[in-house]
Amino acid sequence: MSDLAIKKEAGDTKGRYVIEHADGATSELTFSILSKANVIADHTGVAPAHEGQGYGKALAEALVNDARAEGFQIVPLCSYINALRRRHPDWADVFQV
């Protein structure tokens, strides 16, 4: 993952974590901001050429790290994020289920 650089883009109600791959493709995790205390993880999409290489998990980790740093809870609407949540009990502190 030498081209890994995750950017966070956020507005008042929506945002995303995005990876711009060297080949021009993008992978992203989109979210909706309910309040300062709750953020919905809406969707995670990894560019087809980059699937199975850990990019989705890296996006999820960025969200989890920000939740801890900023003090919000994640509502895992995205099925991928919800599956990762179940595999990572150490993330339980930031999920609202």
C-alpha positions in Angstrom: 0.0 0.0 0.0 2.7 2.4 -0.9 0.2 4.9 -2.4 -1.8 5.0 0.9 -2.8 8.5 2.0 -6.2 8.9 3.5 -7.9 12.4 3.3 -10.9 13.4 5.3 -13.4 15.7 3.6 -16.3 16.9 5.8 -19.1 19.4 5.4 -21.9 20.3 7.9 -23.9 17.1 7.4 -21.8 14.7 5.2 -18.3 13.7 4.5 -15.9 11.0 3.4 -12.5 9.4 3.9 -10.9 9.0 0.6 -7.8 7.2 -0.8 -6.7 8.4 -4.2 -4.7 5.6 -5.7 -1.7 6.1 -8.0 -3.6 4.7 -11.0 -6.3 7.4 -10.6 -8.9 5.2 -8.9 -10.4 6.2 -5.6 -11.7 4.3 -2.6 -13.9 5.9 0.0 -15.9 5.6 3.2 -18.8 8.0 3.3 -20.5 9.2 6.4 -23.4 11.4 7.6 -23.1 13.6 10.6 -26.1 13.3 12.9 -24.6 15.4 15.7 -21.3 16.1 17.4 -21.9 12.8 19.3 -23.1 10.5 16.4 -21.8 9.8 12.9 -23.3 7.3 10.5 -20.9 5.2 8.5 -23.0 5.0 5.3 -20.9 3.2 2.7 -17.4 1.8 2.0 -16.3 1.4 -1.6 -12.9 0.2 -2.7 -11.9 0.6 -6.3 -12.1 -2.8 -8.0 -8.4 -3.0 -8.9 -7.6 -2.5 -5.2 -10.1 -4.9 -3.5 -8.7 -7.3 -1.0 -5.6 -5.3 -0.3 -6.7 -3.7 3.1 -7.9 -0.4 1.8 -11.4 -0.8 3.2 -10.0 -1.6 6.6 -7.6 1.3 6.5 -10.6 3.7 5.8 -12.5 2.1 8.7 -9.5 2.5 11.1 -9.3 6.2 10.1 -12.9 6.6 11.1 -12.4 4.7 14.4 -9.3 6.8 15.2 -11.2 10.0 14.6 -14.2 8.8 16.7 -11.8 8.2 19.6 -10.0 11.5 19.1 -13.1 13.6 18.6 -15.4 11.8 21.0 -18.2 10.7 18.7 -20.0 7.3 18.3 -20.3 5.5 15.0 -23.6 4.2 13.8 -22.6 1.3 11.4 -25.2 1.5 8.6 -22.6 0.2 6.1 -22.6 -3.6 6.1 -18.8 -3.7 5.7 -18.2 -1.4 8.7 -20.7 -3.4 10.7 -18.9 -6.7 9.8 -15.5 -5.2 10.8 -17.0 -4.0 14.1 -18.0 -7.5 15.0 -14.5 -8.8 14.2 -12.8 -6.1 16.3 -14.2 -6.1 19.8 -11.5 -3.6 20.7 -13.5 -1.0 18.7 -16.6 -1.5 20.8 -16.0 1.8 22.6 -16.8 3.9 19.5 -19.8 2.0 18.1 -23.4 2.7 18.9 -25.4 -0.5 18.1 
